[in-house]
């Protein structure tokens, strides 16, 4: 259940609505960027709904959720007998969306081979299904792609094709994170409270002043998706007509500023989610599995966030993954499970560079340069 409109009154939402309006009036490809949970799919749906293609289908494909083989079948279809279980021909998303739109979420997670297939399709519009040696069809499809990655950095790192990037990036729409439009939080809270109250057929609860203030001060690292999940939980658990501060989830209460922080204001909204989660584990004693793993699997954290957390852990432990297991408050027996998880999602990093960096620092302290020796003398 997602809103069919952008909810908010902030200037950034007003600008985003204007960009959607102009993107809907043309047929150019669109690249939507922004953090996980910020609302990229809603932007794609609004562009499609406002375009002449709205009479045909909008087909959504999550590129990060499928292996390369399954993604190729999902996009291009397959012919009967192409693999075990292929009992009949199957149309892919591009053929299903003929004269409509295909929304490719997490396009930055595609493999180099898949990027080559996408580039060829964008240039020709030709469909060659898996298991066939000839072109079956030519389709007219608008492609809207989305990613939470910085694709220019991926292009520089040679993990994303530059020619595909420029093919997709005809119109670029950036969805701002919720922390950059804090004035929209009360509006979103009211919207989702009413929506979930209607869904569960209960009276829409009110928020106490203290609860509203705490929710508005929360940095919302998971963006609108996190806020929506919190509101649903509050509506389901509401026992009275008002939600108080003590009814809020523990993770929201933990992020609330302490008295010392109120005296010297430090806005958590300006800090990256990876930094805050790292400190919650190292200084707050939270386990990696509840603090990082759970929101990552719920897609409230990006792979870049996870890689940043792992990098910070390796820097702190001089490249020792076993020590990092202890640093992140996991049992020692979780070592293999932890490494397996990181490898599965391509977030395992070579430890050698961190150990060599630590060795270089130690050498520098033991053998100061002549200039430093002269200065100390």
N, C-alpha and C positions, 0 to 999 in steps of 0.2 A: 504494500500500500504506500504509494508515493504521491506527493502533490502533483497536480497537473499544471501548476504555475509556480513561478518563483515567488517565494514568500519573503517579504522584507521591504523596508522603506529606505534603506541606506543609499547613499549616492552610488556605491559600487554595484548594487543590485539594479538601480536605475540605468546605469551605463551598460550592464550586462543585458538587460532587456532590450536596449537599443541595438546592441550587436546582434542579438538573436533575430530581431526584426529584419535587419538588413541582410543577414545570412539566409533567412528564409525566402527572400525575394529573388535570389539568384540560384544557380545550380552548381556553384563551385564546391569543391571539396573543402571540408572543414576539419581543422585539428583543434580539439578541445583539451586544454591542459589544466591541471589543478591537483590538489592533494586528494588522497583517497577519502571518500565520503563527503566531498564538497558539493556534489550535485552535477557531475559531468553528464550522466545519463539523462537527467531531466532537461539539460540544455539541448541535447541531441533530439529528444522527443518533441520539444517545443519548436525546434527548427523544422523538423519534419511536419509537424501539425500545421505550421504556418505557411508551408510551401505548396505549390501545385501538385507535388507528389503525394500529398496526404491521402489522396484517393486510393493509393496502393499501399503495400505493406511497409512497415518499419521492422526490420529483422535485426535483433541484437545478438552479437557473438562476443563472448568473453575469451579473448586470446590467451589469457593467463591460466585459464581453467582447463585447457586441453593440451595434450601432447601434440607434437608437430603433425603426426599422422592423422590424429583425430581432427585437428584443426583444418587440415587440408580437405578432409571429407566434409566437415561442417560447412566450409566455405564454397567448395566446388562440386560437392556431391560425389557419387561413385556409381559404377556400373555393376550389374549383377555378376557375381563370381570373382570380383576383384580381390576379395579377401574372405577368410572364414566368417560366415554369418551374413555375407552380402547376398541375400536371396533375391533381391530385386534392385532395379535401378533406383537411385535416390537423388532428388534435387538438392543442391546446396543452397546456402543462404543467398548467394548472388542471383541465382535463378528464381528463387522464391520471391525476391524483392524486385523483380523486373518492373521498371518504371516507378520504383519506390526508392527506399533508402536502406542501406546497411550500416548499422552502428557497430564499429569494431572497438570494443573496450580493451584497454591495456595493450595497445598495439606495440608498445615499446618492449614487450616481453617475447615477441616473435623471433624465431630462429633466422639465421642468414638465408637458408634455403627458402623459407616461407616468405621472407622479404622479397626475394627474387620473383617468386610466383605472384605476389601482390603487385609488384611493379609492372610485370608483364600484363596482368589483367587491367590495371589502371590505364595502360597505354592502348590496349586493343579492345577491351570489353569481351574477350573471347573466353568461353568456358570449356575446359578440358577436364572431364571428371576423372577421379582416381580409377585406375585400371583400364583406361582407354588410351589409344594411341592417336586419336584424332579429336579435333574440335567439335563439340556437340552443338554449341549454341553461341549466340552473341547477345548480350543483354545491355540494357540501359539502366544503370544503377548509380545513385549518388552515394558516395562513401563519406561518412562522418567518423573520424577516428578520435580516440581519447587515450590519454596516458597521464600517469602521475610522475613520470620521469622527465628529466631535462634532456630532450632528444638531441640537442646540440652537443651536450657533453657526451652522449652515446655515439654521435657521429664522430666526434674527435677521438673517442676511444676505439673506433672501428667496430663497434658492436651494433650499429644501426646504419643502414645504407643512406648516404647523403642524397642520392637521386630519389629514393623513396620519400625521404623527409620533405623534399621540396615539392614532390607530387602531392603529398597529403596536406602540406602547410600552405594552401592557397588563402584560406581565411583562418586566422588564428584567434581563438576565443579563450581567454584565461578566466577560470572560475575562482574567485577569491576565497581563501579559507575563512571559516567562521570567526576566527579571532581578529580578522581585519575588518569585520563589520559587526562589532559587539552590539550596536543599537538594534540589530535584527533579532537578537536572542529572545527578548520578551515576546515579540511577534510570533516567532517560531514556536515558543513554548505554548502560547495560547492556541495556535493553529493545531498542534499535535495533541494537546489536551482534549480539544473538542473532537478531533478526528477519532482518537482511540476511545473516548467515551461513547461515541456513536457506534463504533465497531463492537464494543463489549456491552453495549446497551446499559450503561450506567450514567449517573448524573456527572456532568463534567466538573471535576474538583477545582477548587481555587488554590492558589499558592500563597502562603503567608509571605509577609514582607521579607522576613529573614531568609526563607527558602528562595525567593526570587533573587535577592541580592547574592546569595551563594552561587546560584546557577549562573547569574550574569558575570560573576567573577571567575568562573571556571574557564580554563584555557581551551577546552574542547579540541584536544588533539585529533579526535576522530571526526571532527566537523559535524555537519548536519546529521549524518548517520548516527553518530554517538548520541547527539541530543535526542533524536527520535527514539532510539532504544531506551534511553533513560526515562523519557516521558511515558513510553508504553509500560515500563516496569512500575512507574509510580501510579498509573491509572489502575493497573491490575491489582496492586497491593493496597490501594487507598481504602481506608476503613471509615473515614469520615468525609465530610464535604470539603475539608481543607488539608493541604499537604504542608507539613511543617518542615523546618530545617532538619530535624532528627529523622525524618522519613527519607531523606536523600540517600543515594547509594554511597558506600564507603569511599569509592574512588573520587567522588565529587567533593566529599567533606575533607578528604586528605589534601586536595589541591587548594582549599580555602586558605587565605592568608592568615598567619598567626598575628598576635598582637604586635610582636616586634616588626613584622613585615608591614603591618598597617601604619606603624609609626614612621617607617622608612619605606615608602611604596616601591615595590619592584613588580612590574607587570609580568606574570608568567606567560601571558599571551604572546610576548615578543620572543620567547625562547623556543627553539626547536623541540619537537616532541621527543626526539631521540635523546637529547641532553637531559630532559626532565625524567624520562624513564630510567636512564642510566643512574641518575642520582637517587631515584627511588629504590633501586636495587642496592647500590653501594652504600648509601647513607641511611636509607630507610629500612633496609633488611627485607625488602620484598623479593619473592622468588621470580626467576626468569619466566617460569611457566605461567604464572598468573599475571605478571606485569607486562611481559612482551609477547610471549607465545600466543596467549588467548586473543588479544586485540589484533595480532598479525593474522591469525587464522580467520578472524571475523572481518578481515580486510579493512580494519581501521588504522593499520600501520602499513607503510609501503616497504618494499624490499630495500630501497635506499635507506629508510629509517633503520631497518634491521642491520644492514651492513655498517651503518654509522655506529650503532651500539656495539657490534662485534669489534669494529676497529678500535673504539675507545677502550674496550676490555683488553684487547691485545696490547695496546700501548701501556695500559696500567700493569699488566702481568708480564711484560717483556716477551710476548709471543707464546706464553704457556697456556694452552687450552685447559689443562687440568686445574691450574690455579684459577682460571676464569670461571670454571664450574663452581668453585667455592666462593669466588667473588660475587657471583650472581645468585648465591644462596640456594644452590641445588645440591642434593645428596651426591656423594662421589660416584655412586652407582649409575648416575644419570649421564656420565661422560659420553658413552657411546650413543645414547639416545640424542644428546645435544649435538654431537658432530653429525649424526645422520640427518637430523632436522636441517642443519645449516647447509649440508651438501645437497639435500633434496631441493632447496630453494635457491641454490647458487649463491649462498652467502658465506661459504667457508673461504677464508683467506689464508694464503701462505704465511706461516709464522716466522719464516727466516728473516724477512725485512724488519720485523719488530725486534727480533733478538739482535740483529746487526746494529740497529739504531741504538739499542740499549748498551751494547758493547762499545760503540763509538762514544757515547756519552760518558761511560765509565773511564775510557781511555783518556778522554779530554780532561776529566777531573784528576787523573793520576799523573798525566804528563802535560801540564799546561804549555801553551805555545810560548816561544821566546818573548814575544811582545807582552804577553800577560805576566811572565816572570819578571820582565824588566819593570813593568808597571807596579807589581807588588813589591819589588825591591826599592 
